[in-house]
């Protein structure tokens, strides 16, 4: 069990977070963020200046946490400055970095039509067409259906005599 005394600033911040009914995970994250800011300053965040807030943001960019984590840390510091300390001048110094857009996993119908229109210029139009529809089917959670996945009798000679219910030798066993 820890015997460290909890600072008055931390208690005020916890009360502010409870008053706003923040989730306990959010509270833990905000406290960790402020602790990290105080460690960087080597003193209480109450005495921070605008230049130190800016320097902390640059420090986070250089040390390498992901954009998401950097923004999360700065959200906790902003809560401390804006709500607990009521230092709106410092809170306005905080900026967020936009995350780069990720490519969608599945193409939209409009994108699929554009790709098919461009496939007319390709030599292997059938291959591109089939691969596009396979990608669309996979994205919807459907079984892949395309010319590569269809089973043909000439590709499987042992299945040539089978009907929809399976081999004809099993038909007698089913009927009895």
ZAPA-238949 format. One line per 5 residues: number of its first residue (from 1); their letters; for each residue x, y, z of N, C-alpha, C. Coordinates in pm, 1 decimal. Example, Ala and Ser with C-alpha at 12.3 -4.5 7.8 and 13.67 -1.06 7.14 Angstrom:
1 = AS = 1319.0 -569.0 780.0 1230.0 -450.0 780.0 1320.0 -330.0 780.0; 1285.0 -225.0 708.0 1367.0 -106.0 714.0 1290.0 3.0 787.0 $
REM end
This chain:
1 = XXXXX = 83.3 -117.1 0.0 0.0 0.0 0.0 88.5 124.3 0.0; 52.8 220.3 -84.4 133.0 340.6 -97.8 103.8 437.6 17.0; 210.2 501.8 66.5 192.8 599.6 173.9 213.3 741.9 123.2; 218.7 759.5 -9.4 238.3 892.3 -65.6 112.6 976.1 -43.3; 134.1 1100.5 -10.2 21.7 1192.0 7.6 -27.1 1238.1 -129.2 $
6 = XXXXX = -158.6 1245.3 -143.4 -217.3 1291.6 -268.2 -224.1 1443.5 -262.1; -175.9 1507.7 -367.2 -171.3 1653.9 -365.5 -312.2 1712.5 -370.5; -320.5 1834.5 -324.0 -449.5 1904.6 -322.2 -500.6 1926.3 -464.6; -409.3 1953.1 -557.7 -447.9 1974.1 -697.7 -509.3 1848.1 -756.7; -448.3 1732.1 -726.3 -502.8 1606.3 -777.3 -641.6 1580.0 -718.9 $
11 = XXXXX = -659.9 1605.1 -589.4 -791.7 1586.1 -527.7 -897.0 1676.3 -592.0; -859.8 1802.6 -620.0 -954.0 1893.6 -687.1 -989.3 1843.3 -825.7; -890.0 1791.7 -897.3 -915.2 1740.7 -1032.3 -1005.9 1618.1 -1026.5; -983.7 1528.6 -932.1 -1068.1 1409.5 -917.4 -1211.3 1450.6 -884.7; -1227.6 1550.6 -797.2 -1362.2 1599.0 -765.7 -1430.2 1658.2 -888.8 $
16 = XXXXX = -1355.1 1733.4 -969.4 -1411.2 1790.7 -1092.5 -1454.6 1681.8 -1190.5; -1374.6 1576.6 -1200.7 -1408.9 1468.1 -1292.3 -1530.7 1391.0 -1242.5; -1539.2 1369.7 -1110.6 -1655.8 1300.7 -1054.6 -1781.4 1385.2 -1071.1; -1769.8 1515.7 -1055.6 -1884.6 1605.2 -1071.5 -1937.9 1601.0 -1214.2; -1849.2 1575.0 -1309.8 -1889.4 1565.2 -1450.5 -1919.4 1421.7 -1492.1 $
21 = XXXXX = -1916.1 1330.8 -1396.3 -1947.7 1189.5 -1414.5 -1865.2 1124.9 -1526.5; -1735.4 1153.5 -1525.7 -1647.0 1090.5 -1622.7 -1622.4 945.5 -1582.7; -1606.4 861.5 -1680.2 -1578.6 720.1 -1659.0 -1449.2 705.8 -1579.2; -1438.4 598.7 -1499.8 -1318.6 581.2 -1416.7 -1193.9 560.5 -1502.2; -1209.7 501.9 -1621.4 -1094.2 485.5 -1711.1 -1049.2 620.9 -1765.4 $
26 = XXXXX = -1145.3 706.7 -1794.7 -1113.1 841.7 -1840.6 -1043.4 918.8 -1728.8; -1092.5 901.5 -1606.3 -1029.7 968.9 -1492.5 -884.6 923.6 -1475.9; -863.9 793.3 -1485.8 -728.1 739.8 -1471.9 -637.6 794.7 -1582.5; -690.5 802.6 -1704.0 -613.5 853.3 -1816.8 -577.6 1000.8 -1797.6; -673.5 1081.9 -1752.9 -647.6 1224.7 -1730.6 -543.6 1244.8 -1620.3 $
31 = XXXXX = -552.5 1165.8 -1514.7 -455.9 1178.8 -1404.8 -316.0 1139.4 -1453.3; -307.1 1032.2 -1531.7 -178.2 990.3 -1587.0 -121.2 1100.3 -1676.4; -206.7 1162.6 -1757.1 -161.1 1269.2 -1847.1 -104.7 1386.9 -1769.2; -174.2 1425.4 -1663.0 -128.4 1538.7 -1582.1 -0.5 1503.5 -1506.1; 9.7 1379.3 -1463.3 131.6 1333.9 -1395.5 249.9 1341.2 -1492.4 $
36 = XXXXX = 225.2 1303.3 -1617.4 330.9 1309.7 -1718.5 371.2 1454.9 -1745.4; 272.1 1544.0 -1749.3 300.3 1686.8 -1769.2 381.0 1741.7 -1651.9; 343.7 1705.0 -1527.7 415.6 1751.7 -1409.2 558.3 1696.8 -1406.6; 576.1 1572.2 -1450.9 710.0 1513.0 -1456.0 796.6 1588.7 -1556.2; 736.1 1627.1 -1667.3 810.4 1703.8 -1767.6 851.4 1840.2 -1711.2 $
41 = XXXXX = 758.8 1905.8 -1639.3 787.3 2038.1 -1583.3 882.7 2031.2 -1463.2; 881.9 1917.4 -1392.0 957.7 1897.6 -1267.6 905.6 1988.5 -1155.6; 775.4 2021.7 -1165.7 708.2 2100.0 -1061.3 557.6 2090.6 -1085.5; 480.5 2157.3 -1004.4 335.2 2152.1 -1015.2 286.8 2219.1 -1143.7; 187.1 2161.3 -1210.2 134.0 2222.0 -1332.6 65.9 2356.8 -1309.3 $
46 = XXXXX = 39.4 2393.0 -1183.1 -22.2 2522.8 -1153.3 65.4 2639.2 -1198.5; 195.9 2616.6 -1201.7 289.6 2723.2 -1234.2 331.2 2722.8 -1381.1; 265.0 2645.7 -1464.8 302.5 2633.5 -1605.5 275.4 2762.4 -1681.7; 355.8 2783.4 -1785.7 336.9 2898.8 -1873.8 296.7 2848.9 -2012.3; 258.1 2941.3 -2097.4 216.5 2905.5 -2233.3 332.6 2842.5 -2310.8 $
51 = XXXXX = 453.2 2894.6 -2290.9 569.8 2839.0 -2360.0 598.9 2695.8 -2315.0; 575.2 2667.2 -2188.3 598.8 2530.9 -2138.7 493.6 2433.3 -2191.0; 370.2 2478.3 -2205.8 266.8 2392.3 -2264.6 303.8 2360.0 -2408.8; 348.4 2460.8 -2481.8 389.3 2440.0 -2621.1 510.2 2346.5 -2628.0; 606.9 2366.9 -2539.7 727.0 2282.3 -2537.3 690.7 2137.7 -2503.7 $
56 = XXXXX = 592.3 2118.2 -2415.2 548.6 1982.0 -2380.9 486.3 1912.5 -2502.5; 409.6 1988.5 -2578.6 349.8 1929.9 -2699.1 457.8 1890.1 -2800.2; 557.0 1973.6 -2816.8 668.3 1940.3 -2906.4 747.2 1821.0 -2854.4; 764.2 1814.5 -2722.5 833.1 1701.3 -2661.0 758.1 1571.0 -2691.1; 626.0 1574.5 -2681.4 547.1 1454.0 -2712.0 562.8 1414.0 -2858.3 $
61 = XXXXX = 569.1 1512.0 -2946.7 585.8 1480.3 -3088.7 721.8 1415.0 -3114.2; 823.2 1458.5 -3041.7 958.4 1406.7 -3062.1 978.4 1269.6 -2997.2; 915.6 1246.1 -2881.1 939.0 1120.3 -2810.1 866.2 1004.0 -2873.8; 768.4 1030.3 -2955.1 711.2 926.2 -3037.4 585.0 856.2 -2996.0; 503.4 904.8 -2900.6 375.0 836.0 -2885.1 291.8 857.6 -3011.1 $
66 = XXXXX = 200.8 767.6 -3036.3 119.1 780.0 -3156.5 35.1 906.8 -3150.2; -19.2 945.0 -3262.9 -102.0 1065.9 -3268.3 -220.6 1052.2 -3174.4; -279.2 934.9 -3171.0 -394.6 910.4 -3083.8 -356.0 928.3 -2937.2; -244.5 871.5 -2895.9 -199.1 884.0 -2756.6 -159.5 1027.4 -2723.3; -96.1 1095.8 -2817.0 -58.5 1234.6 -2794.3 -182.8 1319.8 -2772.4 $
71 = XXXXX = -284.1 1300.6 -2854.5 -408.2 1376.5 -2838.9 -478.2 1341.7 -2707.3; -471.1 1214.7 -2665.6 -531.6 1172.8 -2539.3 -461.8 1240.7 -2421.8; -329.4 1244.9 -2425.8 -253.2 1309.2 -2318.9 -287.9 1457.7 -2311.6; -294.8 1521.5 -2425.9 -324.5 1665.0 -2427.2 -468.5 1693.2 -2384.7; -559.8 1598.4 -2404.4 -696.9 1615.4 -2355.7 -698.5 1618.2 -2203.3 $
76 = XXXXX = -621.2 1530.7 -2140.7 -612.6 1530.1 -1994.7 -552.3 1658.5 -1940.6; -448.0 1707.9 -2006.7 -384.6 1832.7 -1963.4 -481.2 1949.6 -1984.1; -554.5 1946.4 -2093.9 -651.1 2054.1 -2121.0 -761.1 2055.2 -2014.9; -806.0 1937.0 -1971.8 -907.3 1930.5 -1865.9 -853.2 1995.6 -1738.6; -729.3 1963.0 -1704.5 -668.3 2021.2 -1584.9 -662.7 2173.1 -1595.0 $
81 = XXXXX = -615.3 2223.0 -1707.9 -597.8 2367.5 -1723.2 -731.2 2441.0 -1730.8; -825.6 2385.6 -1807.8 -951.2 2456.2 -1832.7 -1047.9 2445.3 -1715.7; -1063.6 2323.7 -1660.9 -1167.0 2300.8 -1560.3 -1112.7 2320.9 -1419.0; -1006.9 2251.3 -1385.4 -958.4 2254.5 -1247.1 -887.0 2386.0 -1214.8; -795.1 2427.4 -1302.2 -718.6 2549.4 -1274.2 -784.9 2675.7 -1329.3 $
86 = XXXXX = -881.6 2659.3 -1418.0 -949.9 2772.2 -1483.6 -849.7 2866.9 -1551.5; -754.5 2805.2 -1620.3 -653.6 2881.3 -1696.5 -686.3 2867.0 -1844.8; -785.8 2940.5 -1889.4 -831.4 2930.6 -2028.2 -725.6 2980.6 -2126.8; -640.2 3070.7 -2082.4 -533.4 3118.6 -2169.5 -436.6 3005.2 -2204.7; -406.3 2918.0 -2107.9 -317.6 2804.3 -2135.6 -390.3 2694.0 -2211.9 $
91 = XXXXX = -517.4 2673.6 -2179.6 -593.7 2569.3 -2247.9 -608.4 2600.4 -2396.3; -612.0 2729.1 -2429.5 -625.2 2765.4 -2571.5 -496.4 2739.9 -2649.4; -385.3 2720.4 -2580.2 -257.7 2691.0 -2646.1 -250.6 2546.6 -2695.9; -337.1 2461.2 -2646.7 -331.6 2318.7 -2682.3 -397.1 2297.9 -2817.8; -326.6 2225.7 -2902.8 -380.0 2191.8 -3034.8 -372.8 2040.6 -3053.1 $
96 = XXXXX = -454.4 1991.9 -3141.5 -460.0 1847.9 -3168.1 -410.1 1820.9 -3309.4; -347.8 1706.8 -3325.7 -296.9 1666.5 -3455.9 -399.5 1573.7 -3518.7; -431.1 1597.4 -3643.9 -526.4 1512.1 -3713.5 -457.4 1382.8 -3755.1; -529.3 1273.8 -3737.6 -474.8 1145.4 -3779.1 -489.8 1131.9 -3929.8; -391.3 1072.6 -3997.1 -404.9 1054.1 -4141.1 -519.9 958.7 -4171.9 $
101 = XXXXX = -589.8 985.9 -4281.9 -701.3 900.5 -4319.5 -650.9 766.2 -4366.3; -722.8 662.8 -4327.2 -686.9 528.5 -4369.5 -775.2 489.9 -4487.0; -720.9 406.4 -4574.2 -798.2 361.0 -4688.2 -908.8 266.8 -4642.7; -1025.7 275.6 -4702.7 -1133.8 184.8 -4662.9 -1100.7 41.6 -4701.6; -1151.7 -52.2 -4622.1 -1126.5 -192.8 -4646.9 -1204.2 -241.2 -4768.8 $
106 = XXXXX = -1322.0 -185.7 -4789.1 -1408.7 -227.1 -4898.6 -1440.8 -104.8 -4982.3; -1448.8 -123.7 -5112.6 -1481.5 -12.2 -5201.1 -1630.6 17.9 -5196.8; -1662.8 143.2 -5216.5 -1802.8 182.6 -5226.8 -1853.0 142.6 -5365.8; -1984.5 135.8 -5385.1 -2036.9 102.4 -5518.4 -1988.2 199.2 -5626.5; -1978.0 327.5 -5593.7 -1931.1 424.8 -5693.5 -1786.2 396.8 -5732.4 $
111 = XXXXX = -1703.3 362.0 -5633.0 -1563.5 330.7 -5662.3 -1553.4 203.8 -5746.3; -1638.0 105.9 -5717.8 -1636.6 -18.3 -5795.8 -1673.7 8.6 -5941.0; -1773.0 94.0 -5963.2 -1812.6 127.8 -6100.8 -1700.0 199.1 -6174.4; -1631.6 290.7 -6104.9 -1519.4 360.2 -6167.4 -1408.5 264.2 -6204.0; -1380.1 168.3 -6116.8 -1274.7 70.8 -6144.5 -1312.7 -17.7 -6262.2 $
116 = XXXXX = -1438.1 -58.5 -6268.4 -1482.3 -140.4 -6381.4 -1476.2 -62.4 -6511.8; -1507.6 65.2 -6506.0 -1498.9 148.3 -6626.4 -1354.4 159.6 -6672.8; -1260.4 166.5 -6578.8 -1119.0 173.0 -6613.8 -1068.0 38.0 -6662.5; -1133.8 -71.9 -6623.7 -1088.3 -205.4 -6662.8 -1103.7 -229.2 -6811.8; -1185.1 -149.0 -6880.9 -1199.7 -163.7 -7026.0 -1067.3 -142.5 -7097.8 $
121 = XXXXX = -981.1 -61.6 -7041.6 -852.1 -32.8 -7104.3 -748.5 -141.0 -7077.0; -776.7 -231.0 -6984.0 -680.1 -334.7 -6949.2 -688.8 -451.8 -7045.4; -576.7 -521.8 -7063.4 -576.2 -639.8 -7148.4 -648.1 -755.6 -7080.9; -634.6 -765.6 -6950.5 -693.5 -876.1 -6875.0 -821.7 -829.1 -6807.3; -915.0 -784.8 -6885.2 -1038.2 -728.8 -6832.3 -1112.3 -830.3 -6745.7 $
126 = XXXXX = -1117.9 -954.0 -6788.5 -1190.7 -1055.8 -6712.3 -1130.6 -1078.7 -6575.5; -996.6 -1081.3 -6567.7 -930.8 -1102.5 -6439.2 -959.3 -987.7 -6343.0; -948.9 -865.1 -6391.3 -973.5 -750.3 -6304.5 -1118.6 -747.7 -6258.7; -1207.4 -781.6 -6348.4 -1350.6 -783.2 -6316.3 -1378.7 -887.2 -6207.2; -1324.3 -1006.8 -6223.5 -1348.2 -1114.0 -6126.8 -1286.6 -1079.8 -5990.7 $
131 = XXXXX = -1164.7 -1026.4 -5990.9 -1100.8 -991.8 -5864.8 -1176.1 -881.5 -5791.8; -1232.1 -788.1 -5867.1 -1309.8 -682.0 -5803.7 -1431.4 -739.6 -5733.6; -1503.3 -829.0 -5799.7 -1623.6 -884.6 -5737.9 -1588.8 -975.5 -5620.8; -1472.6 -1042.2 -5626.2 -1429.3 -1121.4 -5511.6 -1402.5 -1032.0 -5391.4; -1341.5 -916.8 -5416.2 -1313.7 -823.5 -5305.7 -1443.5 -770.6 -5246.6 $
136 = XXXXX = -1538.4 -738.1 -5330.0 -1667.1 -688.1 -5281.6 -1737.1 -795.4 -5199.3; -1735.1 -920.0 -5245.2 -1801.8 -1028.6 -5172.9 -1735.5 -1051.3 -5036.9; -1601.5 -1048.5 -5032.6 -1531.6 -1068.3 -4906.4 -1564.6 -957.7 -4807.6; -1574.8 -834.8 -4854.8 -1603.8 -723.0 -4767.9 -1742.1 -730.3 -4706.9; -1835.8 -791.8 -4774.2 -1972.2 -803.9 -4723.2 -1989.7 -927.3 -4636.7 $
141 = XXXXX = -1886.4 -1007.2 -4621.8 -1895.9 -1127.0 -4541.1 -1959.3 -1243.2 -4615.4; -1972.1 -1231.0 -4746.2 -2030.5 -1337.7 -4826.1 -1921.4 -1434.0 -4870.6; -1960.0 -1556.2 -4905.8 -1857.5 -1646.7 -4958.9 -1810.7 -1594.7 -5094.2; -1681.4 -1608.6 -5122.8 -1633.0 -1559.0 -5251.1 -1694.5 -1636.6 -5365.8; -1749.9 -1564.7 -5461.1 -1808.9 -1628.1 -5578.3 -1748.5 -1561.6 -5700.4 $
146 = XXXXX = -1674.7 -1634.3 -5773.6 -1612.2 -1581.9 -5893.5 -1569.3 -1697.8 -5978.9; -1515.6 -1665.5 -6092.0 -1479.8 -1773.3 -6184.3 -1369.3 -1860.7 -6127.0; -1286.6 -1812.4 -6036.9 -1180.4 -1895.5 -5980.0 -1233.3 -1988.7 -5871.4; -1346.1 -1957.4 -5813.0 -1395.7 -2036.0 -5701.4 -1509.2 -2130.2 -5740.3; -1557.4 -2121.2 -5860.4 -1662.8 -2213.0 -5902.8 -1600.3 -2346.8 -5941.5 $
151 = XXXXX = -1661.5 -2452.5 -5898.8 -1608.5 -2584.2 -5931.7 -1679.5 -2634.4 -6056.7; -1599.8 -2670.4 -6154.3 -1655.5 -2720.7 -6279.1 -1627.1 -2870.6 -6289.9; -1712.5 -2937.9 -6358.5 -1698.9 -3082.7 -6372.0 -1568.8 -3119.9 -6441.4; -1526.7 -3041.8 -6540.6 -1402.9 -3077.4 -6610.9 -1279.5 -3057.8 -6522.5; -1289.7 -2972.8 -6420.4 -1178.0 -2954.3 -6328.1 -1172.2 -3064.5 -6223.1 $
156 = XXXXX = -1285.0 -3129.8 -6196.5 -1294.1 -3234.4 -6094.5 -1361.7 -3357.2 -6155.6; -1285.9 -3442.7 -6227.4 -1346.8 -3557.1 -6296.9 -1417.0 -3654.0 -6201.6; -1370.7 -3663.9 -6076.7 -1433.3 -3758.1 -5984.4 -1571.0 -3708.8 -5940.7; -1603.9 -3584.7 -5964.3 -1734.6 -3532.4 -5927.3 -1829.1 -3522.1 -6045.8; -1787.1 -3563.3 -6160.5 -1868.9 -3544.5 -6280.5 -2001.9 -3617.4 -6270.1 $
161 = XXXXX = -2008.6 -3728.1 -6199.4 -2133.7 -3803.9 -6190.9 -2221.0 -3764.0 -6073.3; -2180.6 -3666.4 -5998.0 -2257.1 -3628.7 -5879.7 -2372.2 -3535.6 -5915.9; -2478.5 -3552.8 -5846.9 -2592.7 -3463.7 -5861.6 -2594.0 -3364.8 -5747.9; -2704.7 -3294.3 -5729.0 -2709.5 -3194.6 -5623.4 -2702.3 -3255.2 -5483.6; -2740.3 -3382.7 -5466.9 -2737.1 -3444.9 -5334.9 -2608.2 -3519.7 -5307.7 $
166 = XXXXX = -2513.6 -3522.3 -5397.2 -2390.5 -3593.9 -5375.5 -2376.7 -3708.4 -5474.0; -2286.1 -3803.9 -5449.3 -2263.8 -3915.1 -5541.3 -2388.1 -4003.5 -5551.6; -2406.7 -4063.0 -5667.9 -2524.9 -4147.6 -5689.7 -2521.3 -4271.8 -5602.9; -2404.0 -4320.6 -5560.8 -2397.7 -4439.0 -5476.1 -2458.2 -4414.0 -5337.6; -2464.5 -4286.2 -5297.0 -2523.4 -4254.2 -5166.9 -2674.6 -4238.0 -5174.5 $
171 = XXXXX = -2727.3 -4231.2 -5292.9 -2870.8 -4210.1 -5309.6 -2950.1 -4328.0 -5253.0; -2901.8 -4451.1 -5272.5 -2972.3 -4569.1 -5222.2 -2974.4 -4567.1 -5069.2; -2865.5 -4523.7 -5006.5 -2859.0 -4521.6 -4861.1 -2955.6 -4416.8 -4803.4; -2977.5 -4308.0 -4874.1 -3065.9 -4202.5 -4825.9 -3212.4 -4242.1 -4836.4; -3246.9 -4315.2 -4939.5 -3388.0 -4347.8 -4961.9 -3437.8 -4454.3 -4866.5 $
176 = X = -3352.7 -4536.7 -4810.3 -3400.1 -4644.6 -4722.7 -3410.5 -4607.2 -4579.8 $
REM end
